[in-house]
Structure formats: structure tokens, C-alpha cells
């Protein structure tokens, strides 16, 4: 038995191979496709406990020292569709959060002494958190691997990025083991062609991901580029020996490509020789953000002005709208006060009201689902509606395929550059990943390589399947 795990930015899958036959395992019974699990982690709410010795003034100001607040009970979390559903349920019409400042007891040096200036005193280290009275959702953890982001504190406990990913992977591992009735100790894991253009950052990201797999209980981890895995699954079924194949793996977080030459392994299982790989950080999530900015920013007041001097709206408010999971960060006392201030003599007060409702009611997920639904519809029709109505936000906005293609034109051009520089003559070109369904990218590939060579293949599971064939 061999196993492959595709931990994706948006979705994840795990597969098993025996005698060259691959099966993608059901790991999310709540999802429309139980083989495909949303890459989300949701910590359930824990009740806070205050030290009775805390002075009333600090309690009122919500300023604490480490150890003065704690949380009852154990930490529990959900993943996949259960995480999404619970997050939506918990966050409907929630109140503005309570901001806490927590001092760690450590001090940070902020400078050095000079000839005419004494050494500055160390500054007390602290962190801030906003308590919304709900759980805590984490997603796109894979994207954190290439950054300096160390982790986050959830209900009083610090979790490193590696720990958070390991918790997600461990749950996948246990679900697959339960389904298959056997232990999974060795795994072939997917990774993007490039976590980063900088080699040292790329190596560090892979090392962090490997640590997460080990923490999740896997004893041995072998990495494979994701488009190479998809290529292996494809050539196992569809090519003749010696054919050149180009794989265009376009998912939620990245575009990855591979050039392979099919061959035949001595075991009789088709495999491939890898001739080239490439990748860029453009994915379906970024295209959704482009639609939000181009079509919906103004609906929420981005172009309005306020005050006697007709000042522009603060840009950071709208930049936070470009991912649904960053919208809740605006639901804090400072932002609410800012929105009250910019409402003064605003040229589109109704739009600002819609923005305040979006933030307070936390319906960003539903609006992004409406954007995603419209984007998918445009793969079949020439126009679609971005529709959402809760009484305060009444979205019923037309978007045409032509308009969508204009909105993402810069992304299309960047991706075209990845494909155009290839000097090979391909027998077949394989599209895989959810974003590869978008017509403008299909047409781009047809224009470059020829219509008859393009094949859509196992949109959401080709990588997991190919990893098990390693």
C-alpha cells in the first residue's frame, strides 16, 4: 500500500494505491464531494476565567499579565465543511469584539546607546487579541509556510504554524485510517513547485511542512511537486511511451506547471520523467478578490467621500474586504469609531451603512460564496448574477464573462508568460485544479498549444491520486 496526501491552500485529499490502482478516500461526509475537504480549522469557543486578584481598573480596561486569564475545558476544533458551517452559525450578527492587551512579562531591546543619547529602556512585550465571543477560524495555513509568521495564540495558548497544520493533517490521517481500516505511517506529500523564488525560503517552507507531517504522526514523508503528481496520474492512464505532456495545475492558491515525458516502469505502472517545472502565486482565491475589488468595493462605499473637505475613504477598510476571513478583523471598537467618523457628510451614506452591516453581521463568507458561484457560472454562461440579500445588503449585480476577463486580464497575462516560454512540442496538455475550468485560461492554452491537445483531468483529485503512485 502507498498513500498520497494533497494538503492544498483551499482543499485537501488523501489517496491509497495498491497494485497500481488508486482510490481517493472519503474524509468529509459533510461535503458535497466527500473526497475533497476544505482546508480550514475552527477552534470552538472556550469560556474565559479571570484571576480574582486583578484590580477592577485593569479589568475594566482589559489589560492583563500572562497568567491572569485562563480558559475552561479542553481545546476542541473542527475541520472541513463542519468548520465552515460552525463558523457561519457562530458569527451571525455578533457584537463588536472586546480588545484585550496581554503583557508577557518579557522585555524587548529597542535600540543602542550613542555618544549623545543613553541606551533606551527596554519595552514591555505584549500582544493584543479581540474576543468576539465566538470560536476562531484559521485557513490558508499553507501560505504561511513561506513567511516569517510563527503562529498565533488561540484562547490563551500559542500554536506554531507547524502545530496548526499538524492538527489538520492528523485529523485527515485518522479519518483515512478509520475508512481504510489500516495505519498510515509513510506518506508522499504534495508541495507547490515554488513556495518562494528565494531558495532559502523555499527550503525552509518545505522543512516546516515536513515537521508538521511528523508532528501529525507520519513516520516518513517524501515530497513531490504537485503538478508532477498530477502528471503521474494522467500518464498512468492516457499516454503512450515517450509522449511529452504539459500539466497546468491551477488551484485556489497557486498555478503550478510541469513538463514530463511518459515512460513505463518495470512494475508495469506508468511513470514519467520530469523535464521542467514552474509556478506562480496566482489562484482562484485571488481572482475572487479581484471581483470583490472591481465590482463590490463601490457598493460598500470605496469611492465615496466624507467631511467638509470631501476626504477619500480609508483604503485599509477595503483592502480587508479582499478575503472573507479578514473581514472579521474590522469588527473592533477602533474601526467602528472610524466608520462613525467617516459617515459625517458622506457622499454615499447608504454604502457606508452597508459596509458597517457587512462587518457587524460578518456575512463576508456568504458574499464570497456568491462571488464564487457567479465565477463558476461564467464558465458555462456569458453572464451571471452576484446575488445576496439579507435585508440590509441587497446584492443583485450582473457580471458578464467579458467583464470578468477584463477584471483578471493582468492575471491572465502573468499566467500566459509561464506557458509561452516553453519550447517543447507537446502531445497532450492537461488542465487540472478548479481554476483551470475558467474559459479564458482554457482558450489561452488552446491558442498556445492547439485546441485538440487540451484535456481536462480529475479537477480536484488528480494530485492526491498521483502522489500515491510515487
Secondary structure as GFF3:
##gff-version 3
##sequence-region A 1 470
A	DSSP	beta_strand	2	7	.	.	.	ID=ss1
A	DSSP	beta_strand	11	18	.	.	.	ID=ss2
A	DSSP	beta_strand	21	24	.	.	.	ID=ss3
A	DSSP	beta_strand	37	38	.	.	.	ID=ss4
A	DSSP	beta_strand	40	43	.	.	.	ID=ss5
A	DSSP	beta_strand	48	50	.	.	.	ID=ss6
A	DSSP	alpha_helix	56	61	.	.	.	ID=ss7
A	DSSP	beta_strand	63	65	.	.	.	ID=ss8
A	DSSP	beta_strand	69	71	.	.	.	ID=ss9
A	DSSP	beta_strand	77	79	.	.	.	ID=ss10
A	DSSP	alpha_helix	80	91	.	.	.	ID=ss11
A	DSSP	beta_strand	98	108	.	.	.	ID=ss12
A	DSSP	beta_strand	123	131	.	.	.	ID=ss13
A	DSSP	beta_strand	136	139	.	.	.	ID=ss14
A	DSSP	alpha_helix	141	144	.	.	.	ID=ss15
A	DSSP	beta_strand	151	154	.	.	.	ID=ss16
A	DSSP	beta_strand	157	160	.	.	.	ID=ss17
A	DSSP	alpha_helix	161	180	.	.	.	ID=ss18
A	DSSP	beta_strand	186	191	.	.	.	ID=ss19
A	DSSP	alpha_helix	199	215	.	.	.	ID=ss20
A	DSSP	beta_strand	220	225	.	.	.	ID=ss21
A	DSSP	alpha_helix	226	238	.	.	.	ID=ss22
A	DSSP	beta_strand	244	250	.	.	.	ID=ss23
A	DSSP	beta_strand	255	264	.	.	.	ID=ss24
A	DSSP	beta_strand	270	280	.	.	.	ID=ss25
A	DSSP	alpha_helix	284	291	.	.	.	ID=ss26
A	DSSP	pi_helix	292	296	.	.	.	ID=ss27
A	DSSP	three_ten_helix	298	300	.	.	.	ID=ss28
A	DSSP	beta_strand	305	306	.	.	.	ID=ss29
A	DSSP	beta_strand	311	312	.	.	.	ID=ss30
A	DSSP	alpha_helix	315	319	.	.	.	ID=ss31
A	DSSP	three_ten_helix	320	322	.	.	.	ID=ss32
A	DSSP	alpha_helix	324	327	.	.	.	ID=ss33
A	DSSP	three_ten_helix	328	330	.	.	.	ID=ss34
A	DSSP	alpha_helix	333	342	.	.	.	ID=ss35
A	DSSP	alpha_helix	349	361	.	.	.	ID=ss36
A	DSSP	alpha_helix	364	377	.	.	.	ID=ss37
A	DSSP	beta_strand	383	389	.	.	.	ID=ss38
A	DSSP	beta_strand	394	400	.	.	.	ID=ss39
A	DSSP	alpha_helix	401	407	.	.	.	ID=ss40
A	DSSP	alpha_helix	409	420	.	.	.	ID=ss41
A	DSSP	beta_strand	428	432	.	.	.	ID=ss42
A	DSSP	three_ten_helix	434	437	.	.	.	ID=ss43
A	DSSP	alpha_helix	439	449	.	.	.	ID=ss44
A	DSSP	three_ten_helix	451	453	.	.	.	ID=ss45
A	DSSP	beta_strand	454	456	.	.	.	ID=ss46
A	DSSP	alpha_helix	462	468	.	.	.	ID=ss47
###
